[in-house]
């Protein structure tokens, strides 16, 4: 069975986000920004999971587009945590976190665009 790349990447990313949330809460007593990060950072994978079992191609595109929006929001909260000195942009785990969210955004954007183009082609054929 082929492994679904975006599912795996978004799941692994969600695990990292949950661990980061625990770290920020226990080490900094930071609950507001980290809770926002937890919500959107774990929502990426849950929307990808929903898209996998979508009821239609339009539903698939919609769920993947929502996952993409959640990924972009996640990027915002990570950048805010850096700007407010909760995270250091020079630490390796922060750099890889930023690289991972960038990669997830690129993959999701590609999936949505390609799926929209394919749906449009299918509708033009009919």
C-alpha positions as CSV (number, residue, x, y, z in Angstrom):
1,X,0.0,0.0,0.0
2,X,1.3,3.5,-0.9
3,X,1.8,5.8,2.0
4,X,-0.1,9.1,1.7
5,X,2.7,11.7,2.0
6,X,0.6,14.7,3.1
7,X,-1.3,12.6,5.6
8,X,2.0,11.4,7.2
9,X,3.6,14.8,7.1
10,X,0.6,16.5,8.6
11,X,0.2,13.8,11.3
12,X,3.9,14.0,12.3
13,X,3.7,17.8,12.3
14,X,0.7,17.6,14.6
15,X,2.6,15.5,17.1
16,X,5.4,18.1,17.1
17,X,2.9,20.9,17.6
18,X,1.3,19.0,20.6
19,X,4.7,18.6,22.2
20,X,5.6,22.2,21.6
21,X,2.3,23.2,23.2
22,X,3.2,21.2,26.3
23,X,6.6,22.7,26.4
24,X,5.3,26.3,26.1
25,X,2.7,25.7,28.8
26,X,5.0,24.0,31.3
27,X,8.2,26.1,30.7
28,X,6.7,29.6,30.0
29,X,3.1,29.3,31.3
30,X,2.1,30.5,27.9
31,X,-1.4,29.4,27.2
32,X,-3.0,31.8,24.7
33,X,-0.8,31.8,21.6
34,X,0.2,28.2,22.2
35,X,-3.5,27.1,22.3
36,X,-4.1,28.8,19.0
37,X,-1.1,27.0,17.6
38,X,-2.3,23.7,18.9
39,X,-5.7,24.1,17.4
40,X,-4.6,25.0,13.9
41,X,-1.5,22.9,13.9
42,X,-3.4,19.8,14.6
43,X,-6.3,20.7,12.4
44,X,-4.2,20.4,9.3
45,X,-4.0,16.7,9.6
46,X,-7.6,16.2,10.7
47,X,-8.8,18.0,7.5
48,X,-6.4,16.0,5.4
49,X,-7.8,12.9,7.0
50,X,-11.4,14.0,6.2
51,X,-10.4,14.8,2.6
52,X,-9.1,11.3,2.1
53,X,-12.6,10.0,2.7
54,X,-14.4,12.9,1.0
55,X,-17.8,12.3,-0.5
56,X,-17.0,14.0,-3.7
57,X,-14.2,15.7,-5.6
58,X,-15.5,19.1,-4.5
59,X,-15.6,17.9,-0.9
60,X,-12.0,16.7,-1.3
61,X,-10.9,20.1,-2.6
62,X,-12.8,21.9,0.1
63,X,-11.2,19.9,2.9
64,X,-7.7,20.2,1.4
65,X,-8.2,24.0,1.0
66,X,-9.2,24.2,4.7
67,X,-6.1,22.2,5.6
68,X,-4.1,24.8,3.6
69,X,-5.7,27.7,5.4
70,X,-4.9,26.0,8.8
71,X,-1.3,25.5,7.7
72,X,-1.0,29.2,6.9
73,X,-2.5,30.1,10.2
74,X,0.0,27.8,11.9
75,X,2.8,29.5,10.2
76,X,1.5,32.9,11.5
77,X,1.5,31.6,15.1
78,X,4.9,30.1,14.9
79,X,6.2,33.4,13.6
80,X,4.5,35.3,16.4
81,X,6.1,32.9,19.0
82,X,9.4,33.8,17.4
83,X,8.7,37.5,17.4
84,X,7.7,37.4,21.1
85,X,10.8,35.5,22.1
86,X,9.1,32.3,23.1
87,X,10.9,30.5,20.4
88,X,14.4,31.2,19.0
89,X,14.6,31.3,15.2
90,X,18.2,30.1,15.4
91,X,17.4,26.8,17.2
92,X,17.4,23.7,15.0
93,X,14.0,22.5,16.1
94,X,12.4,25.8,15.3
95,X,14.1,26.0,11.9
96,X,12.9,22.5,11.1
97,X,9.4,23.4,12.3
98,X,9.4,26.4,9.9
99,X,10.7,24.3,7.1
100,X,8.1,21.6,7.7
101,X,5.1,24.0,7.7
102,X,6.5,25.6,4.5
103,X,6.7,22.2,2.8
104,X,3.2,21.3,4.0
105,X,1.8,24.6,2.6
106,X,3.5,23.9,-0.7
107,X,2.1,20.4,-0.9
108,X,-1.4,21.4,0.0
109,X,-1.4,24.3,-2.4
110,X,-0.3,22.0,-5.2
111,X,-2.9,19.4,-4.3
112,X,-5.7,22.0,-4.3
113,X,-4.6,23.7,-7.6
114,X,-4.2,20.3,-9.4
115,X,-7.5,19.0,-8.1
116,X,-9.3,22.2,-9.1
117,X,-7.8,22.0,-12.6
118,X,-8.7,18.3,-12.9
119,X,-12.3,19.0,-11.8
120,X,-12.6,21.8,-14.3
121,X,-11.3,19.6,-17.1
122,X,-13.8,16.9,-16.1
123,X,-16.7,19.3,-16.1
124,X,-15.7,20.6,-19.6
125,X,-15.6,17.1,-21.0
126,X,-19.2,16.4,-19.9
